[in-house]
Amino acid sequence: MLTLILLVGIGGYNTYAQSELSLQECLKYALTNNQQLARIRMEEDMGRFKTSEVRSKALPQVNASGQYTNNIKKQVLAVPGELIQEPGKTVLLEAGTTHNITASGTLTQTIYDQSVFTGLKAARAGEEYYSMQSAQSEETVIYNVTQLYYSTLVSREKMIVLDANIEKIGKLVATTGSQVESGLARKIDLDRMRVNLTNYKTQRTQAQNQYLVQLNQLKQQMGMSMTSSIDLPHTSFKEIESKAVAALDYGGVNLDNRIEYRLLKKQEELQEFQKKAYKAEYYPSLALAGNYSYNGISNKFDMFKGSGSTASWYSMANVSLTLKIPIFDGFARRSRVSQASVTLKELSKQKEETALALNTQFENAKLQVQNNLTTIQAQKENVDLANEVYNSTQNNYNLGLANLTDLLDSETSLTEAQNNYNEALLQYKLAELDIIKSNGNLKSLLN
């Protein structure tokens, strides 16, 4: 038995400590602390930000700028001398002023652009897609944690079986050792018992290693530190035994409950939007633009000296409408639309393939549950019979009516029967888990 748990988690599990964790507690801890799930949820946040980015294209775009220019060497213009009463000459005149300051603002607004409007709808669908990915990851975590939880329970039960066998053989070795010293038993029989005892201790060590490995895997899936201790309640295994009596009515598969199928449908929806966006490139677009600027010019740097300044200030403003009409692009748009159509056909086939696979998984899981229930019943009867044979053989051995070989064989048969029974219980729970997954009800395990 491992030590008490001291869990120092994050979120709602800070300062949380207890000696044993039920399956529901393990699942809730995992949904809060699993690192992979946390990363997927960040992608969900990313989806919301992408939606905001696309939405911005339909909103006004406003920009402001300022510029100062010092014309250290001005542009020179060559003009006929006749213009300045110097006929027959070409006169060079400096153009512009030394100092120029401009402050301007621009506004652009999309009035009509079909691709932008389609992109807005696609962005909202994309946000839902990221949310569904998070839900799928949560289901994966629930499935993996539940699998490991039950596997760990069965591994611990195997250790308990081996501990009981080691105790029985240990007592037999002690008794036979005393009999050998008294000359009432053979040393070879004692040696055979010791060999069996050593074998069981070796199996116990291997079983413990397997148990600890599975426990570490469980902690990893939960997002728990490897240095934290964890223990599982013994009542959990008893619950498996008590419920493995009859198959429940699990109904049929509802594909709309399966996150894998819903994700494919959402992908199909997104691809439809992509196709519409490509088609929207055929449509004209209309945009409004406005510009205002305030300018100051002077040959002296005295723009801001008030009434004594030599600067001249003036403003400019304009409003424009821009209409773009696609005419010919070398059939690039048509190719993109055709590619999107092919992708939609692929997704349709993938949906059919996934539906068939999910139905097959469900039917196979039901068969597994039924088979394992039969196996459990048979192995339970086998354990009872093997236990009866062992007790009878042990009594006969004590009375000198059975030899050591019979006793050791019956003990080995009992161990095998117990392990087979425990393994059948595990396979039953794993098959039942597959049915719950097939119905899209994995989150019901949280209750």
C-alpha positions as CSV (number, residue, x, y, z in Angstrom):
1,M,0.0,0.0,0.0
2,L,1.4,3.4,-1.0
3,T,1.5,6.3,1.3
4,L,-1.2,9.0,1.7
5,I,-1.6,11.4,-1.2
6,L,-0.5,15.0,-1.0
7,L,-1.7,16.6,-4.2
8,V,-0.5,20.1,-4.9
9,G,-2.4,20.9,-8.1
10,I,-3.3,24.0,-9.9
11,G,-6.6,25.7,-10.5
12,G,-9.4,24.3,-8.3
13,Y,-7.0,21.7,-6.8
14,N,-4.7,24.0,-4.9
15,T,-4.0,22.7,-1.4
16,Y,-6.1,19.6,-2.2
17,A,-5.1,16.5,-0.3
18,Q,-6.7,13.1,0.4
19,S,-5.6,9.5,0.8
20,E,-7.5,7.9,-2.1
21,L,-8.8,9.1,-5.5
22,S,-11.9,7.8,-7.1
23,L,-12.2,7.6,-10.9
24,Q,-14.3,10.8,-10.9
25,E,-11.7,12.7,-8.9
26,C,-8.9,11.5,-11.2
27,L,-10.9,12.6,-14.2
28,K,-11.7,16.1,-12.8
29,Y,-8.0,16.5,-11.8
30,A,-6.9,15.5,-15.3
31,L,-9.3,18.0,-17.1
32,T,-7.8,20.8,-15.0
33,N,-4.1,19.8,-15.2
34,N,-3.4,17.8,-18.3
35,Q,-0.7,19.7,-20.2
36,Q,-1.8,18.6,-23.7
37,L,-5.3,19.7,-23.0
38,A,-4.1,23.0,-21.8
39,R,-2.2,23.5,-25.1
40,I,-5.3,22.6,-27.1
41,R,-7.4,25.1,-25.1
42,M,-4.8,27.8,-26.1
43,E,-5.6,26.9,-29.7
44,E,-9.2,27.5,-28.9
45,D,-8.3,31.0,-27.7
46,M,-6.3,31.4,-30.9
47,G,-9.5,30.7,-32.9
48,R,-11.3,33.5,-31.2
49,F,-8.5,35.9,-32.0
50,K,-8.5,34.8,-35.6
51,T,-12.3,35.6,-35.8
52,S,-11.5,39.1,-34.5
53,E,-8.8,39.5,-37.1
54,V,-11.2,38.6,-39.9
55,R,-13.9,40.8,-38.5
56,S,-11.6,43.8,-38.6
57,K,-11.6,43.7,-42.4
58,A,-15.2,44.8,-42.4
59,L,-14.6,47.7,-40.0
60,P,-13.2,51.1,-41.0
61,Q,-9.5,51.4,-41.3
62,V,-8.2,54.7,-39.9
63,N,-4.5,55.8,-40.1
64,A,-2.7,59.0,-39.3
65,S,0.8,60.1,-40.3
66,G,3.1,63.1,-40.0
67,Q,6.1,64.1,-42.0
68,Y,8.8,66.7,-41.9
69,T,11.1,67.3,-44.9
70,N,14.2,69.6,-45.1
71,N,15.1,70.3,-48.7
72,I,18.8,70.8,-48.2
73,K,19.3,71.2,-51.9
74,K,16.1,72.2,-53.7
75,Q,14.9,71.0,-57.1
76,V,16.0,73.4,-59.9
77,L,13.7,74.3,-62.8
78,A,15.0,75.7,-66.1
79,V,12.7,78.4,-67.5
80,P,13.0,80.7,-70.5
81,G,14.4,84.1,-69.6
82,E,11.5,85.8,-71.5
83,L,9.2,84.9,-68.5
84,I,11.2,87.1,-66.2
85,Q,12.2,89.8,-68.6
86,E,15.6,88.3,-69.5
87,P,15.1,87.4,-73.1
88,G,17.6,85.0,-74.8
89,K,18.6,83.3,-71.6
90,T,17.7,80.1,-69.7
91,V,17.2,80.9,-66.1
92,L,17.5,78.3,-63.3
93,L,15.0,78.8,-60.5
94,E,14.8,76.8,-57.2
95,A,11.5,75.2,-56.7
96,G,9.7,74.7,-53.4
97,T,10.6,75.7,-49.9
98,T,13.3,74.5,-47.5
99,H,11.0,73.3,-44.7
100,N,7.8,71.3,-45.2
101,I,5.5,69.7,-42.6
102,T,2.6,67.5,-43.3
103,A,0.0,65.9,-41.0
104,S,-2.5,63.7,-42.6
105,G,-5.3,61.2,-41.8
106,T,-6.8,58.5,-44.0
107,L,-10.0,56.4,-43.7
108,T,-11.0,53.4,-45.8
109,Q,-14.2,51.4,-45.5
110,T,-15.2,48.3,-47.4
111,I,-18.7,48.9,-48.7
112,Y,-19.1,45.7,-50.6
113,D,-16.7,42.7,-50.8
114,Q,-18.3,39.3,-51.0
115,S,-15.1,37.5,-49.9
116,V,-14.9,39.6,-46.7
117,F,-18.5,38.8,-45.8
118,T,-18.0,35.1,-46.5
119,G,-14.8,35.2,-44.4
120,L,-16.8,36.5,-41.4
121,K,-19.1,33.5,-41.6
122,A,-16.2,31.1,-42.0
123,A,-14.4,32.7,-39.0
124,R,-17.4,32.0,-36.7
125,A,-17.5,28.4,-38.0
126,G,-13.8,28.1,-37.4
127,E,-14.2,29.3,-33.8
128,E,-16.7,26.5,-33.3
129,Y,-14.2,24.0,-34.9
130,Y,-11.5,25.0,-32.4
131,S,-14.0,24.6,-29.5
132,M,-14.9,21.1,-30.8
133,Q,-11.2,20.2,-30.9
134,S,-11.0,21.1,-27.2
135,A,-14.0,18.9,-26.5
136,Q,-12.4,16.0,-28.5
137,S,-9.1,16.4,-26.4
138,E,-11.2,16.3,-23.2
139,E,-12.8,13.1,-24.3
140,T,-9.4,11.6,-25.2
141,V,-8.1,12.5,-21.7
142,I,-11.2,11.0,-20.1
143,Y,-10.8,7.8,-22.1
144,N,-7.0,7.4,-21.4
145,V,-7.3,8.2,-17.7
146,T,-10.2,5.7,-17.3
147,Q,-8.3,3.0,-19.1
148,L,-5.2,3.4,-16.9
149,Y,-7.3,3.7,-13.8
150,Y,-8.9,0.3,-14.3
151,S,-5.6,-1.3,-15.5
152,T,-3.9,-0.1,-12.4
153,L,-6.7,-1.5,-10.2
154,V,-6.3,-4.9,-11.8
155,S,-2.5,-4.8,-11.5
156,R,-2.9,-4.1,-7.8
157,E,-5.3,-7.0,-7.5
158,K,-2.7,-9.3,-9.0
159,M,-0.3,-8.2,-6.3
160,I,-2.9,-9.0,-3.7
161,V,-3.3,-12.5,-5.1
162,L,0.5,-13.0,-5.1
163,D,0.8,-11.7,-1.5
164,A,-1.8,-14.3,-0.4
165,N,0.1,-17.0,-2.2
166,I,3.4,-16.0,-0.7
167,E,1.8,-16.0,2.7
168,K,0.4,-19.5,2.2
169,I,3.7,-20.9,0.8
170,G,5.6,-19.1,3.5
171,K,3.6,-20.9,6.2
172,L,4.0,-24.2,4.4
173,V,7.8,-23.7,4.2
174,A,8.0,-22.9,7.9
175,T,5.9,-26.0,8.8
176,T,7.8,-28.3,6.5
177,G,11.1,-26.9,7.7
178,S,10.2,-28.0,11.2
179,Q,9.1,-31.4,10.0
180,V,12.4,-31.9,8.1
181,E,14.3,-31.1,11.3
182,S,12.2,-33.7,13.1
183,G,12.7,-36.2,10.3
184,L,9.0,-36.2,9.4
185,A,9.5,-34.6,5.9
186,R,11.9,-34.8,3.1
187,K,14.4,-32.0,2.4
188,I,13.6,-32.2,-1.3
189,D,10.0,-31.3,-0.6
190,L,11.2,-28.3,1.4
191,D,13.5,-27.2,-1.5
192,R,10.6,-27.5,-4.0
193,M,8.5,-25.3,-1.8
194,R,11.3,-22.7,-1.5
195,V,11.6,-22.7,-5.3
196,N,7.9,-22.0,-5.6
197,L,8.2,-19.3,-2.9
198,T,11.1,-17.6,-4.7
199,N,9.1,-17.8,-8.0
200,Y,6.1,-16.1,-6.4
201,K,8.3,-13.4,-4.9
202,T,9.8,-12.7,-8.3
203,Q,6.4,-12.5,-9.8
204,R,5.4,-10.2,-7.0
205,T,8.3,-7.9,-7.8
206,Q,7.4,-7.9,-11.5
207,A,3.7,-7.2,-10.7
208,Q,4.7,-4.3,-8.4
209,N,6.9,-2.8,-11.1
210,Q,4.0,-3.1,-13.6
211,Y,1.7,-1.5,-11.1
212,L,4.1,1.4,-10.4
213,V,4.6,2.0,-14.2
214,Q,0.9,2.2,-14.7
215,L,0.5,4.4,-11.8
216,N,3.1,6.8,-13.2
217,Q,1.3,6.7,-16.6
218,L,-1.9,7.5,-14.8
219,K,-0.3,10.5,-13.1
220,Q,1.2,11.7,-16.4
221,Q,-2.2,11.6,-18.0
222,M,-3.6,13.5,-15.1
223,G,-0.9,16.1,-15.3
224,M,0.3,15.2,-11.8
225,S,3.9,15.5,-10.6
226,M,5.8,12.2,-10.5
227,T,6.8,13.0,-6.9
228,S,3.2,13.1,-5.7
229,S,1.8,9.9,-4.1
230,I,-1.4,8.4,-5.3
231,D,-3.6,5.6,-4.1
232,L,-6.8,4.1,-5.4
233,P,-9.7,2.9,-3.2
234,H,-10.1,-0.9,-2.9
235,T,-13.9,-0.4,-3.2
236,S,-13.4,0.5,-6.9
237,F,-12.4,-3.1,-7.8
238,K,-15.4,-4.4,-5.8
239,E,-17.7,-2.2,-7.8
240,I,-16.4,-3.7,-11.0
241,E,-17.2,-7.2,-9.7
242,S,-20.7,-6.2,-8.5
243,K,-21.6,-4.5,-11.9
244,A,-20.2,-7.3,-14.1
245,V,-23.5,-9.3,-13.8
246,A,-25.5,-8.5,-17.0
247,A,-25.1,-6.5,-20.1
248,L,-26.8,-3.2,-20.1
249,D,-29.0,-1.9,-23.0
250,Y,-26.6,0.5,-24.7
251,G,-28.9,1.3,-27.6
252,G,-27.4,2.2,-31.0
253,V,-24.8,4.6,-32.3
254,N,-25.8,8.3,-32.6
255,L,-23.2,9.7,-34.9
256,D,-24.1,13.2,-34.0
257,N,-22.9,12.4,-30.5
258,R,-19.5,11.4,-31.7
259,I,-17.1,14.3,-31.7
260,E,-15.0,12.8,-34.5
261,Y,-18.0,12.8,-36.8
262,R,-19.1,16.3,-35.8
263,L,-15.6,17.6,-36.5
264,L,-15.8,16.2,-40.0
265,K,-19.1,17.9,-40.6
266,K,-17.7,21.1,-39.3
267,Q,-14.7,20.7,-41.6
268,E,-17.1,20.2,-44.5
269,E,-18.9,23.4,-43.5
270,L,-15.6,25.3,-43.4
271,Q,-14.7,23.9,-46.8
272,E,-18.0,25.1,-48.2
273,F,-17.2,28.6,-47.0
274,Q,-13.8,28.3,-48.6
275,K,-15.4,27.4,-51.9
276,K,-17.8,30.4,-51.6
277,A,-14.9,32.7,-50.8
278,Y,-13.2,31.6,-54.0
279,K,-16.4,32.2,-56.0
280,A,-16.7,35.6,-54.3
281,E,-13.5,36.6,-56.1
282,Y,-15.6,36.8,-59.3
283,Y,-17.7,39.6,-57.8
284,P,-16.8,43.4,-58.0
285,S,-15.8,45.1,-54.8
286,L,-16.5,48.7,-53.7
287,A,-14.6,50.7,-51.1
288,L,-14.8,54.2,-49.8
289,A,-11.7,56.2,-49.0
290,G,-11.2,59.7,-47.4
291,N,-8.0,61.7,-46.9
292,Y,-7.3,64.9,-45.1
293,S,-3.9,66.7,-44.7
294,Y,-2.7,69.9,-43.2
295,N,0.6,71.3,-44.6
296,G,3.1,73.9,-43.6
297,I,5.9,75.4,-45.8
298,S,8.6,77.9,-45.1
299,N,12.2,78.8,-46.0
300,K,12.9,79.4,-42.3
301,F,12.3,76.9,-39.5
302,D,9.8,79.2,-37.9
303,M,6.5,77.3,-38.5
304,F,5.5,77.4,-34.8
305,K,6.4,81.1,-34.0
306,G,2.9,82.3,-34.2
307,S,2.1,85.7,-35.9
308,G,5.8,86.3,-36.6
309,S,6.2,83.2,-38.6
310,T,7.0,83.3,-42.4
311,A,5.3,79.9,-42.9
312,S,2.3,79.3,-45.0
313,W,-0.3,76.8,-43.9
314,Y,-2.9,75.1,-46.0
315,S,-5.1,72.0,-45.9
316,M,-6.3,69.4,-48.5
317,A,-9.1,66.9,-48.4
318,N,-10.6,64.3,-50.8
319,V,-13.1,61.5,-50.8
320,S,-13.1,58.7,-53.3
321,L,-14.9,55.5,-54.3
322,T,-13.0,52.6,-55.7
323,L,-14.7,49.9,-57.7
324,K,-12.7,46.8,-58.7
325,I,-14.1,44.5,-61.4
326,P,-12.3,41.2,-61.9
327,I,-12.1,40.5,-65.6
328,F,-9.6,37.7,-66.3
329,D,-6.9,36.1,-64.1
330,G,-5.8,33.2,-66.3
331,F,-8.5,30.8,-64.8
332,A,-6.8,30.9,-61.4
333,R,-10.1,31.4,-59.6
334,R,-11.8,28.6,-61.5
335,S,-8.9,26.3,-60.5
336,R,-9.3,27.2,-56.8
337,V,-13.0,26.6,-56.9
338,S,-12.5,23.2,-58.6
339,Q,-9.9,22.2,-55.9
340,A,-12.4,23.2,-53.2
341,S,-15.0,21.0,-54.8
342,V,-12.6,18.0,-54.9
343,T,-11.8,18.5,-51.2
344,L,-15.6,18.5,-50.4
345,K,-16.0,15.2,-52.1
346,E,-13.0,13.8,-50.1
347,L,-14.6,15.0,-46.9
348,S,-17.9,13.3,-47.9
349,K,-16.1,10.0,-48.4
350,Q,-14.2,10.4,-45.2
351,K,-17.6,10.9,-43.3
352,E,-18.9,7.7,-44.8
353,E,-15.7,5.9,-43.9
354,T,-15.8,7.3,-40.3
355,A,-19.5,6.4,-39.9
356,L,-18.8,2.8,-40.9
357,A,-15.8,2.6,-38.6
358,L,-17.7,4.0,-35.6
359,N,-20.6,1.6,-36.1
360,T,-18.2,-1.3,-36.4
361,Q,-16.4,-0.2,-33.2
362,F,-19.8,-0.1,-31.4
363,E,-20.9,-3.5,-32.5
364,N,-17.5,-5.0,-31.7
365,A,-17.5,-3.4,-28.2
366,K,-21.0,-4.9,-27.6
367,L,-19.7,-8.3,-28.6
368,Q,-16.7,-7.9,-26.3
369,V,-18.9,-7.0,-23.4
370,Q,-21.1,-10.0,-23.9
371,N,-18.1,-12.3,-24.3
372,N,-16.3,-10.9,-21.3
373,L,-19.5,-11.3,-19.2
374,T,-19.5,-15.0,-20.2
375,T,-15.8,-15.3,-19.4
376,I,-16.2,-13.6,-16.1
377,Q,-18.9,-16.0,-15.0
378,A,-16.8,-19.0,-16.2
379,Q,-13.7,-17.7,-14.5
380,K,-15.6,-17.0,-11.3
381,E,-16.8,-20.5,-11.2
382,N,-13.3,-21.7,-12.0
383,V,-11.9,-19.7,-9.1
384,D,-14.4,-21.2,-6.7
385,L,-13.6,-24.7,-8.0
386,A,-9.8,-24.1,-7.9
387,N,-10.1,-22.8,-4.3
388,E,-12.2,-25.9,-3.3
389,V,-9.6,-28.2,-4.9
390,Y,-6.7,-26.4,-3.2
391,N,-8.4,-26.6,0.2
392,S,-9.2,-30.3,-0.3
393,T,-5.7,-31.1,-1.5
394,Q,-4.1,-29.1,1.4
395,N,-6.2,-31.1,3.9
396,N,-5.2,-34.4,2.3
397,Y,-1.6,-33.3,2.2
398,N,-1.7,-32.5,5.9
399,L,-3.2,-36.0,6.5
400,G,-0.6,-37.6,4.3
401,L,-3.2,-38.5,1.6
402,A,-1.8,-36.3,-1.1
403,N,1.8,-35.6,-2.2
404,L,3.5,-32.2,-2.5
405,T,3.2,-32.2,-6.3
406,D,-0.6,-32.3,-6.0
407,L,-0.6,-29.4,-3.5
408,L,1.7,-27.2,-5.6
409,D,-0.2,-27.9,-8.8
410,S,-3.5,-27.0,-7.1
411,E,-2.0,-23.9,-5.7
412,T,-0.7,-22.9,-9.2
413,S,-4.1,-23.6,-10.7
414,L,-5.8,-21.4,-8.1
415,T,-3.4,-18.5,-8.9
416,E,-4.0,-18.8,-12.6
417,A,-7.8,-18.9,-12.1
418,Q,-7.7,-15.8,-9.9
419,N,-5.5,-13.9,-12.4
420,N,-7.7,-14.9,-15.4
421,Y,-10.7,-13.7,-13.5
422,N,-9.2,-10.4,-12.8
423,E,-8.1,-10.0,-16.4
424,A,-11.6,-10.8,-17.6
425,L,-12.9,-8.1,-15.3
426,L,-10.5,-5.6,-16.8
427,Q,-11.4,-6.5,-20.4
428,Y,-15.0,-6.2,-19.5
429,K,-14.5,-2.6,-18.2
430,L,-12.4,-1.7,-21.2
431,A,-15.1,-3.0,-23.6
432,E,-17.7,-1.1,-21.7
433,L,-15.6,2.0,-21.9
434,D,-15.5,1.6,-25.7
435,I,-19.3,1.4,-25.8
436,I,-19.6,4.6,-23.7
437,K,-17.1,6.2,-26.1
438,S,-19.1,4.9,-29.1
439,N,-22.3,6.5,-27.8
440,G,-20.4,9.8,-27.3
441,N,-21.1,9.7,-23.5
442,L,-17.6,9.7,-22.1
443,K,-18.3,12.8,-20.0
444,S,-20.9,10.8,-18.2
445,L,-18.0,9.2,-16.3
446,L,-17.5,12.5,-14.5
447,N,-20.7,12.0,-12.6
